[in-house]
Amino acid sequence: MTRKIRLGAFLPGGGQHIAAWRHPDQPTDGATSLPFHIQLAKEAERGLFDAYFLADGLAIAFGGGIEGGNAKVAGFEPVTLFAALAGHTQNLGFIATASTTYEEPYNLARKFASLDLISGGRAGWNVVTTATESAAHNYNLDQQHPHAHRYARAAEHVDVVKKLWDSFEDDAFIRNRETGVFFDANKVHYTNHKGDHFKVKGPLNVSRSQQGHPVIVQAGQSEDGRGLAAATAEVIFTAHQRLDTAQEFYRDIKARARGFGRNPDHILVMPGVAPFVGRTEEEAREKYDRLTSLILEEDGIALLNGLTGGTLDLTGYDLDGPLPPAPPTEGMKSRQVLIRQIADQNNFTIRQLYQWVATARGHFTVVGTAAQIVDTLEEWFQNEAADGFNILPPVLPTGLTDFVDLIVPELQRRGLFRTQYEGKTLRENLGMPFPQNRFALARAAAQAAE
Ligand SMILES: Cc1cc2nc3c(=O)[nH]c(=O)nc-3n(C[C@H](O)[C@H](O)[C@H](O)COP(=O)(O)O)c2cc1C
């Protein structure tokens, strides 16, 4: 089958752009409205997106500012919301974010395995280490763990969760009313994990889904982030402004995956893209300028304070002056570097910088007609920079509807995107292999050796 672009729909109900809620198209209560999220899920499925993706931060406003203008102060816990949305869709996947730093593996494995069963095998887990001080303050800490510690714990956490997801073999359940045998006890396995960070006996008390287990997603970009992603992730979300840095990341991840003995086709790299699309270039530009005009200075400053790693407070700086240097961070290391690069490469003032990253926080922002935007997506897809894209519509629902009505048909016309879903589960639609149960594999190998 020819290689096709994969699409994630990154749709927080409050919209992506920091001033989206002030736009007449956006319902002001979108962030906490279940009916609105149901509408968004159905629209993403009409556009044949692979998955609905939601980020998650374990603090108010994701660690950003709590000035009165921030519509992202409150929302839903993603797995809970997706369990409600799954019943309103048939094919759309649901990739929820959860933290390896602040969640125990057994709890996390249970809730994602449950979402995977509820959705008929359409769940994915975006593995994050949660890189903000404000989150640490909600979990018994005065300051967050160092970056390296968070990633070491994350590697073990993912390992334990995957072991727990193998507790029941796919054919463990017999459910024979006559004999009274409900399951084959030989096909249920203890985890017995003892490591530096976790001690977990198992088995998990939730069984496997139609897709075996949820798809593993990751979004780190630092050295540790790339290492964890290449060893464990099946999908990687990433933030890039330029083709060459996206190519460097793509080629590095694929090479590292080969180094782990993995098939590089089974690890999809999906940069984030915020499209301002119009029927004409002028119309697209107007959409960008309209939203930009709605940004309050204090919200722009709060956004940059977060994105530059939380070590810099820009309050009181000349907004029409340059971005000052930021002290090193134990937070999102790669994002701090990326924001610095954007400021320097475009010679942006502080104001111009927060206006440019107001939608996508460092992900690629593109303004133009459908043909122009698809030209860029095709260039990245055909030149080893992307296997797909995580789409960040600036304002909702119209930013998503524009994408579905204008860009999806252009992608299909060029043969770059599906015209119908390939399968029922997220793995089938992503072209991912079914993860064989390690205990079943071991038994088959032992029998083959007899
Ligand atoms: C598309 C995307 C989504 C992300 N979602 C979250 C999130 O929901 N919660 C979170 O704490 N971090 C999130 N991150 C941040 C990453 O998990 C990671 O902290 C960041 O990319 C920095 O990685 P590094 O420390 O390896 O440089 C996201 C990053 C990207 C690129």
The ligand as a Gaussian input file, in Angstrom:
#p B3LYP/6-31G(d) Opt

LIG

0 1
 C        2.805000      17.788000      20.392000
 C        3.331000      17.842000      21.793000
 C        2.447000      17.626000      22.821000
 C        2.872000      17.674000      24.139000
 N        1.974000      17.457000      25.113000
 C        2.373000      17.570000      26.389000
 C        1.435000      17.412000      27.418000
 O        0.287000      17.159000      27.159000
 N        1.847000      17.525000      28.705000
 C        3.147000      17.787000      29.017000
 O        3.453000      17.871000      30.202000
 N        4.087000      17.939000      28.045000
 C        3.700000      17.846000      26.752000
 N        4.610000      18.022000      25.755000
 C        5.982000      18.301000      26.145000
 C        6.824000      17.042000      25.998000
 O        6.315000      15.983000      26.746000
 C        8.236000      17.346000      26.455000
 O        8.234000      17.739000      27.792000
 C        8.800000      18.461000      25.640000
 O        8.665000      18.108000      24.273000
 C       10.234000      18.698000      25.988000
 O       10.902000      17.515000      25.820000
 P       12.395000      17.420000      26.279000
 O       12.439000      17.690000      27.735000
 O       12.768000      16.007000      25.920000
 O       13.153000      18.432000      25.500000
 C        4.218000      17.968000      24.423000
 C        5.135000      18.186000      23.394000
 C        4.695000      18.119000      22.070000
 C        5.697000      18.312000      20.988000

